[in-house]
Every structure is written in C-alpha cells, then in structure tokens.
Amino acid sequence: IFKIKGGSSTPQRRGSQAPWVREKNIKLQQDLRKQAEHFEQKIRENNEKLELELDKLAENDQKLRDMNIKLQQDLHKQAEHFEQKIRENNEKLELELDKLAENDQKLRDMNIELQQDQYHLAESFKQSIWENNEKLELELDKLAEND
C-alpha cells in the first residue's frame, strides 16, 4: 500500500493552509489511495495469473519430458528390433551363401567329372578307331593278297 504524505512542495507553516487546499489535498490523497489499492489488486490478480501460467508451463514441461522419455524408449525398442532383424537376415544370408558355395563346388566337381568322362570317351573312341583301322588294314591286306 502506498502511503501519501500531504503537503505542498513550497514550505508553509502549519495551519496556514486554506481549508479548500486542505480539502483538495485530502481528496487527492483519497484518490491516490484508491488508485494504489486498484493497482495493488491488479498486481495480485496478475501474480495469480502468472502463478497459474507457471504451473501450466511446469505441467507442460513435465509432459514434454515424459513424452521425450517415452520416445527415446520407443526408439531404443525399434533399434533393438531392427538390429535383431538385421542379425536374423544376416544369418539367413550366410546360410544361403553357404548353400551357394556348396552348389558351386558340386558344379565344379561335376564339371571335372564331365571333362574326365569326355577325355576317357575321346580316348576310347581313339582306341576304337585305331583298332578298327588296324582291322581294316588287315582286311585290305587280305583282299590285296587274294587279288
């Protein structure tokens, strides 16, 4: 509460003020007190509003913190889930690569067998042709002797 001291800015002796000046000062003091009370009331109301706003801000801040924690937890779970999926897929890929390597080796082995079979077959054909050529030469020699 504001306290207003009465009096004029020019020095005067007590009791020398005119009654209308004294009444005017009293009226001014009353007006000033009313204004001060009005401003004090406004200040109290604004302080209450500010406290409510601060409480709301604190609540919102806590909600945001809680949401942030939940989001971090969710992201952590998702990351773990994706890491697990990646591990599983890598294991599957490794198995597939092992199968492909096995199949590749089988194909190489089969190719070697085919080449060996082809070589043996070619050697067998050469032998047969050589034997047939010898038989033909013997037959031709017999025919030449008979003529």
Beta strands, then each sheet from edge to edge (+ up, - down):
end
